[in-house]
Amino acid sequence: MLNWHSDIWGKLTGPYSSANTVPALLQELMHEYSQEIFDELFQEYLYHQNTIYTTTYAAMPFLAQIACSTSNAEVRKELFINCGIIEASRDGHDEEPFPESWAELVEEVGSSACTELYFGYLEAIEKFKTLTEEVFTYTARQSTDETEKRFLLAADAAYRGSYILANMLMTFINGDEYVAVCPACESDVFMWPQEDDFAENGILYAYEQDPAFHTDQQSHVIVPVTSFVDEEIRTLAERAEAIGEPILVSHLYYLAGETLCPSCREKISVWPSLLSTFSK
């Protein structure tokens, strides 16, 4: 963890400016957590449009310390989710001892400081992972917000290293539509529930065009699986069920299934076609 008075803070960058004021914000949070201060820190310095910054890496150990030490389960959950969103945006493609994109920072502060900064971040992620079951148990008992539950599942996926899954969940966070790409013709395949079944039993249908703008088109059957062979889908279904997200669990049987591409009529496996748009 960086010393509060280190001149390195002034050399770190965020979406809009340097990190000069970040130590003060972190100290305020560590003294007494404030959602308003955290929102300012997160939105102004740590995360913007699915991008994280050198400031983000430096701040993460302090946020992990707050999450691990607080007696407020709601605060712990909020930090777990938001820092999981950060980790999902990192996408796990960094190379040790620090990201190649830090070349300019290396020139300013040296490779040793950059290595310490990077490994401090990774250690913080490991600390957040230890909170998983506690946060899941609390959410299952206290939360009725379906969107929040999906963000929690995305954060959990990121902490487990399933970055593509995490970004898919964040992209389709409302759980009312999914878009895959046919591997044969490369056309979009829109998957929606029918209007009279929107929140009942989670049946999904495939469409050639976006049903939001083309309401009179033909729907195509997706043949669901009866059990999950893919370990990633099975783990997601188990965790979704654990926090009370039955609609997502129902959707997963269809997302793990097969359908005919509405455009070219080739048979496609939905899950890899869905995740392919998030491959890096």
HELIX and SHEET records of a PDB file:
HELIX    1   1 ASP A    7  LYS A   11  5                                   5    
HELIX    2   2 VAL A   22  HIS A   31  1                                  10    
HELIX    3   3 GLN A   35  LEU A   41  1                                   7    
HELIX    4   4 PHE A   42  LEU A   46  3                                   5    
HELIX    5   5 THR A   54  SER A   69  1                                  16    
HELIX    6   6 ALA A   73  ARG A   90  1                                  18    
HELIX    7   7 GLU A  100  TRP A  102  5                                   3    
HELIX    8   8 ALA A  103  VAL A  109  1                                   7    
HELIX    9   9 SER A  111  LYS A  129  1                                  19    
HELIX   10  10 THR A  132  GLN A  142  1                                  11    
HELIX   11  11 GLU A  146  TYR A  159  1                                  14    
HELIX   12  12 TYR A  163  THR A  171  1                                   9    
HELIX   13  13 GLU A  195  ASP A  197  5                                   3    
HELIX   14  14 GLU A  231  ALA A  242  1                                  12    
HELIX   15  15 PRO A  246  LEU A  255  1                                  10    
HELIX   16  16 VAL A  270  LEU A  275  1                                   6    
HELIX   17  17 SER A  276  PHE A  278  5                                   3    
SHEET    1   A 2 TYR A  47  HIS A  48  0                                        
SHEET    2   A 2 THR A  51  ILE A  52 -1                                        
SHEET    1   B 6 TYR A 178  VAL A 181  0                                        
SHEET    2   B 6 ASP A 188  TRP A 192 -1                                        
SHEET    3   B 6 TYR A 205  TYR A 207 -1                                        
SHEET    4   B 6 HIS A 220  VAL A 223 -1                                        
SHEET    5   B 6 GLU A 258  LEU A 260 -1                                        
SHEET    6   B 6 LYS A 267  SER A 269 -1                                        
END                                                                             
